[in-house]
Amino acid sequence: MKSGHYFFPLSGNVRAKHVALYLGVHVSTVWRYAKTASFPKPYKLSKGVTVFDANLIRKWNRRK
């Protein structure tokens, strides 16, 4: 993000890039996490658009 400030939403859909910013990891790490049983599964909105549920990502982050 260009501004240097990013607010991770409380709910709604977020792309992997924003999950990575929120968790402080690389985007490839988000996809590696997504392969594990404990991480929230992404879902496709359309061809080429895959998102995560922001609320589930927040809950997962609090548990780790």
N, C-alpha and C positions, 0 to 999 in steps of 0.2 A: 504494500500500500504506500502510496507516495507521501501521504501526510505524516506518517510515523505514528499515528494514533489510530487504533482500531478498537471498536466496541463490539465484543462478541454478543450476538443477540441472546435473549433469554429463551426464545422459542422460534420456531420456523425452520426453514431450510438453509443450510450453509454448504458451500463448496469445500472440497478438500483443502484448498489453499487457505481458507479462513480457519478451518480446524487446525491446520498446521501453525498458523500465527498464534492462535489461542493457546495451544499446547506447548509452543516454543520448540517445535520439531520441524524437520523437513517434510515436504509433501509426500515423498516416498515412504517415510516412516508412518504417516497416516494410513497409507494403503497397506503397509505391512501390518499395522494394528488391526485394520479392517478384516484381515484374514484370521484373526484370533476369535475365540468364542466369546470372550468377555467384552470386546469392543462393539459399540453399536454398528449395525450393518447399514451400509449406504443403500439408497434405492434410486432407480432411474426415473427422472421426470420425462425425459425424451431421449432420442438418440444423441449421444454425446454430452448429456447433462445428467450427472450423478451427484446426489446431495446426501447430506447427513442431517439428522434431526438435532438441532442445537441444544434442546433441553436434555436429550439423552447423552450428548457429548459432555455437557456440564456435570450431569450425575456421574458419569464414568470418571471424569477428572477428580471429582470429590472423593471417590472410593479408592483411587489408586494411591 
